[in-house]
């Protein structure tokens, strides 16, 4: 079971709202809306998707990484730790 399993429905609902926000931006472009208004909405979408990413990262740490360390399997703990560090680096690069 993945770390986000308990929050899956919340994540999916949030992603659907973000999808709606992106469609709204498309409409704004199609309607020739003011560029600053469009950029404001793009900023809101970026923030929203970063929040989803932060939640997934939190769930990964509190479930997958924690369980690997608690298992006592050094190789599994090392793999999950390396995976976590890679994910953090990718996440930070997007900001």
Residue frames as a rotation matrix with the C-alpha (Angstrom) as fourth column:
UNK 1
0.585 0.811 0.000 0.00
0.811 -0.585 0.000 0.00
0.000 0.000 -1.000 0.00
UNK 2
-0.210 -0.644 0.736 1.33
0.608 -0.675 -0.418 3.43
0.766 0.359 0.533 -0.93
UNK 3
-0.797 -0.242 -0.554 1.80
0.600 -0.431 -0.674 6.18
-0.076 -0.870 0.488 1.65
UNK 4
-0.894 0.443 -0.073 -0.92
-0.449 -0.884 0.130 8.32
-0.007 0.149 0.989 0.11
UNK 5
-0.742 0.608 -0.283 -3.56
0.367 0.721 0.588 5.54
0.561 0.332 -0.758 0.17
UNK 6
-0.345 0.642 -0.685 -5.47
0.889 -0.011 -0.458 7.00
-0.301 -0.767 -0.567 3.13
UNK 7
-0.210 0.207 -0.956 -5.58
0.020 -0.976 -0.216 10.44
-0.978 -0.064 0.200 1.47
UNK 8
-0.782 -0.197 0.592 -6.17
0.533 0.283 0.797 9.22
-0.325 0.939 -0.117 -2.07
UNK 9
0.124 0.915 0.384 -9.70
0.990 -0.142 0.019 10.61
0.072 0.378 -0.923 -2.42
UNK 10
0.623 0.040 -0.782 -8.59
0.321 -0.924 0.208 14.02
-0.714 -0.380 -0.588 -1.10
UNK 11
-0.438 -0.871 -0.224 -5.65
0.028 -0.263 0.964 14.09
-0.899 0.416 0.140 -3.52
UNK 12
-0.617 0.270 0.739 -7.83
0.781 0.323 0.534 13.10
-0.095 0.907 -0.410 -6.46
UNK 13
0.522 0.847 -0.096 -10.41
0.838 -0.531 -0.127 15.79
-0.159 -0.014 -0.987 -5.62
UNK 14
0.364 -0.465 -0.807 -7.65
0.043 -0.857 0.513 18.40
-0.930 -0.222 -0.292 -5.35
UNK 15
-0.716 -0.654 0.244 -6.15
0.227 0.112 0.967 17.30
-0.660 0.748 0.069 -8.66
UNK 16
-0.161 0.748 0.644 -9.58
0.987 0.105 0.124 17.60
0.025 0.656 -0.755 -10.30
UNK 17
0.730 0.391 -0.560 -9.88
0.468 -0.883 -0.006 21.16
-0.497 -0.258 -0.828 -8.98
UNK 18
-0.154 -0.870 -0.468 -6.43
-0.084 -0.461 0.883 21.95
-0.984 0.176 -0.002 -10.36
UNK 19
-0.664 -0.010 0.747 -7.48
0.683 0.399 0.612 20.48
-0.304 0.917 -0.258 -13.69
UNK 20
0.418 0.892 0.172 -10.46
0.907 -0.398 -0.137 22.84
-0.054 0.213 -0.976 -13.65
UNK 21
0.504 -0.323 -0.801 -8.17
0.093 -0.902 0.422 25.76
-0.859 -0.287 -0.424 -12.88
UNK 22
-0.615 -0.781 0.114 -6.01
0.151 0.025 0.988 24.88
-0.774 0.625 0.102 -15.90
UNK 23
-0.302 0.600 0.741 -9.09
0.953 0.177 0.246 24.71
0.017 0.780 -0.625 -18.14
UNK 24
0.696 0.546 -0.465 -10.04
0.599 -0.800 -0.043 28.13
-0.396 -0.248 -0.884 -16.79
UNK 25
-0.053 -0.806 -0.590 -6.64
-0.059 -0.587 0.808 29.48
-0.997 0.077 -0.017 -17.81
UNK 26
-0.726 -0.162 0.669 -7.15
0.593 0.345 0.727 28.05
-0.348 0.924 -0.155 -21.28
UNK 27
0.281 0.912 0.298 -10.48
0.960 -0.272 -0.073 29.87
0.015 0.306 -0.952 -21.50
UNK 28
0.560 -0.131 -0.818 -8.82
0.243 -0.918 0.313 33.09
-0.792 -0.374 -0.482 -20.35
UNK 29
-0.575 -0.813 -0.093 -6.25
0.066 -0.159 0.985 32.81
-0.815 0.561 0.146 -23.13
UNK 30
-0.539 0.449 0.713 -8.97
0.841 0.334 0.425 31.98
-0.048 0.829 -0.557 -25.67
UNK 31
0.556 0.830 -0.048 -10.94
0.831 -0.556 0.020 35.04
-0.010 -0.052 -0.999 -24.52
UNK 32
-0.017 -0.682 0.731 -7.87
0.549 -0.618 -0.563 37.31
0.835 0.392 0.385 -24.81
UNK 33
0.891 0.326 -0.317 -7.89
0.426 -0.354 0.833 38.19
0.160 -0.877 -0.454 -21.12
UNK 34
0.709 -0.621 0.333 -5.30
-0.626 -0.772 -0.107 40.49
0.324 -0.133 -0.937 -19.61
UNK 35
0.192 -0.725 -0.662 -1.89
-0.087 0.659 -0.747 38.78
0.977 0.201 0.063 -19.34
UNK 36
-0.682 -0.462 0.567 -1.39
-0.563 -0.163 -0.810 39.65
0.466 -0.872 -0.149 -15.66
UNK 37
0.194 0.831 0.521 -4.72
-0.966 0.255 -0.048 38.02
-0.173 -0.494 0.852 -14.78
UNK 38
0.782 0.031 -0.622 -3.62
-0.302 0.892 -0.335 34.86
0.545 0.450 0.707 -16.60
UNK 39
-0.230 -0.959 -0.167 -0.24
-0.148 0.204 -0.968 34.90
0.962 -0.198 -0.189 -14.86
UNK 40
-0.395 0.188 0.899 -1.99
-0.911 -0.202 -0.359 35.24
0.114 -0.961 0.252 -11.51
UNK 41
0.678 0.722 0.139 -4.00
-0.727 0.686 -0.017 32.11
-0.108 -0.090 0.990 -12.23
UNK 42
0.488 -0.603 -0.631 -0.89
-0.099 0.680 -0.726 30.24
0.867 0.417 0.272 -13.38
UNK 43
-0.542 -0.688 0.483 0.73
-0.527 -0.170 -0.833 31.14
0.654 -0.706 -0.270 -10.06
UNK 44
0.040 0.661 0.750 -2.29
-0.981 0.167 -0.095 29.76
-0.188 -0.732 0.655 -8.22
UNK 45
0.877 0.257 -0.407 -2.09
-0.379 0.890 -0.254 26.48
0.297 0.376 0.878 -10.15
UNK 46
0.020 -0.958 -0.284 1.62
-0.159 0.278 -0.947 26.20
0.987 0.064 -0.147 -9.48
UNK 47
-0.538 -0.162 0.827 1.05
-0.807 -0.186 -0.561 26.71
0.245 -0.969 -0.030 -5.75
UNK 48
0.457 0.816 0.353 -1.76
-0.869 0.494 -0.018 24.16
-0.190 -0.299 0.935 -5.73
UNK 49
0.777 -0.193 -0.599 0.28
-0.163 0.857 -0.488 21.48
0.607 0.478 0.635 -7.48
UNK 50
-0.353 -0.925 0.139 3.22
-0.337 -0.012 -0.941 22.14
0.873 -0.379 -0.307 -5.15
UNK 51
-0.211 0.364 0.907 0.88
-0.975 -0.017 -0.219 21.59
-0.064 -0.931 0.358 -2.19
UNK 52
0.864 0.481 -0.151 -0.16
-0.498 0.860 -0.112 18.23
0.076 0.172 0.982 -3.66
UNK 53
0.343 -0.829 -0.442 3.51
-0.045 0.456 -0.889 17.35
0.938 0.324 0.119 -4.10
UNK 54
-0.494 -0.515 0.700 4.31
-0.684 -0.267 -0.679 18.35
0.537 -0.814 -0.221 -0.53
UNK 55
0.305 0.696 0.650 1.48
-0.926 0.376 0.033 16.17
-0.221 -0.612 0.759 0.75
UNK 56
0.896 -0.013 -0.444 2.70
-0.189 0.893 -0.408 13.19
0.402 0.450 0.798 -1.28
UNK 57
-0.083 -0.996 -0.025 6.23
-0.207 0.042 -0.978 13.75
0.975 -0.076 -0.209 -0.02
UNK 58
-0.325 0.052 0.944 4.97
-0.935 -0.165 -0.312 13.87
0.140 -0.985 0.102 3.57
UNK 59
0.712 0.661 0.239 3.00
-0.679 0.734 -0.008 10.66
-0.181 -0.156 0.971 3.07
UNK 60
0.604 -0.569 -0.558 6.06
-0.113 0.632 -0.767 8.99
0.789 0.526 0.318 1.54
UNK 61
-0.435 -0.817 0.379 8.21
-0.484 -0.143 -0.863 9.87
0.759 -0.559 -0.333 4.54
UNK 62
-0.334 0.344 0.878 5.65
-0.933 0.010 -0.359 8.92
-0.132 -0.939 0.318 7.17
UNK 63
0.743 0.606 0.284 4.77
-0.550 0.795 -0.256 5.63
-0.381 0.034 0.924 5.53
UNK 64
0.907 -0.331 -0.262 7.25
0.004 0.628 -0.779 4.23
0.422 0.705 0.570 3.01
UNK 65
0.001 -0.978 0.210 10.50
-0.337 -0.198 -0.920 5.52
0.942 -0.069 -0.330 4.47
UNK 66
-0.052 0.036 0.998 9.44
-0.997 -0.059 -0.050 4.99
0.057 -0.998 0.039 8.08
UNK 67
0.838 0.454 0.303 8.36
-0.473 0.881 -0.013 1.41
-0.273 -0.133 0.953 7.36
UNK 68
0.680 -0.657 -0.326 11.60
0.024 0.465 -0.885 0.61
0.733 0.594 0.331 5.53
UNK 69
-0.271 -0.791 0.549 13.67
-0.601 -0.307 -0.738 1.89
0.752 -0.530 -0.392 8.46
UNK 70
0.096 0.403 0.910 11.47
-0.979 0.202 0.013 0.12
-0.179 -0.893 0.414 11.03
UNK 71
0.871 0.281 -0.404 11.79
-0.397 0.886 -0.240 -3.18
0.290 0.370 0.883 9.15
UNK 72
0.544 -0.747 0.382 15.43
-0.308 0.245 0.919 -3.43
-0.781 -0.618 -0.097 10.18
UNK 73
0.535 -0.326 0.779 16.38
0.786 0.530 -0.319 -4.21
-0.309 0.783 0.540 6.58
UNK 74
-0.036 -0.654 -0.756 19.38
0.234 -0.741 0.630 -1.95
-0.972 -0.154 0.180 6.00
UNK 75
-0.849 -0.286 0.445 19.21
0.471 -0.024 0.882 -2.31
-0.241 0.958 0.155 2.21
UNK 76
0.008 0.934 0.357 15.51
0.934 -0.134 0.331 -1.37
0.357 0.330 -0.874 2.10
UNK 77
0.581 0.159 -0.798 16.15
0.595 -0.753 0.283 1.58
-0.556 -0.639 -0.532 4.42
UNK 78
-0.451 -0.826 -0.339 19.05
0.245 -0.479 0.843 2.74
-0.858 0.297 0.418 2.24
UNK 79
-0.698 0.239 0.675 16.93
0.707 0.079 0.703 2.43
0.115 0.968 -0.225 -0.91
UNK 80
0.377 0.926 0.011 14.01
0.896 -0.368 0.248 4.39
0.234 -0.084 -0.969 0.55
UNK 81
0.349 -0.343 -0.872 16.35
0.449 -0.755 0.477 7.02
-0.822 -0.558 -0.110 1.98
UNK 82
-0.754 -0.653 0.067 18.04
0.326 -0.284 0.902 7.49
-0.570 0.702 0.427 -1.41
UNK 83
-0.377 0.728 0.572 14.63
0.859 0.043 0.511 7.60
0.347 0.684 -0.641 -3.08
UNK 84
0.570 0.593 -0.569 13.50
0.788 -0.590 0.175 10.26
-0.232 -0.548 -0.803 -0.60
UNK 85
-0.091 -0.696 -0.712 16.57
0.280 -0.704 0.653 12.41
-0.956 -0.140 0.259 -1.17
UNK 86
-0.859 -0.165 0.485 16.08
0.499 -0.054 0.865 12.21
-0.117 0.985 0.129 -4.95
UNK 87
0.046 0.969 0.244 12.43
0.936 -0.127 0.329 13.18
0.350 0.213 -0.912 -4.55
UNK 88
0.493 0.078 -0.866 13.32
0.594 -0.758 0.270 16.16
-0.636 -0.648 -0.420 -2.34
UNK 89
-0.567 -0.774 -0.282 15.89
0.253 -0.490 0.834 17.34
-0.784 0.402 0.474 -4.86
UNK 90
-0.681 0.402 0.612 13.33
0.675 0.023 0.737 17.12
0.282 0.915 -0.287 -7.70
UNK 91
0.351 0.900 -0.260 10.73
0.928 -0.297 0.225 18.86
0.125 -0.320 -0.939 -5.57
UNK 92
0.212 -0.357 -0.910 13.06
0.454 -0.788 0.416 21.69
-0.865 -0.501 -0.005 -4.60
UNK 93
-0.793 -0.562 0.237 14.13
0.435 -0.249 0.865 22.23
-0.427 0.789 0.442 -8.23
UNK 94
-0.257 0.783 0.566 10.53
0.883 -0.048 0.466 22.97
0.392 0.620 -0.680 -9.19
UNK 95
0.534 0.493 -0.687 10.33
0.781 -0.600 0.176 25.91
-0.325 -0.630 -0.705 -6.81
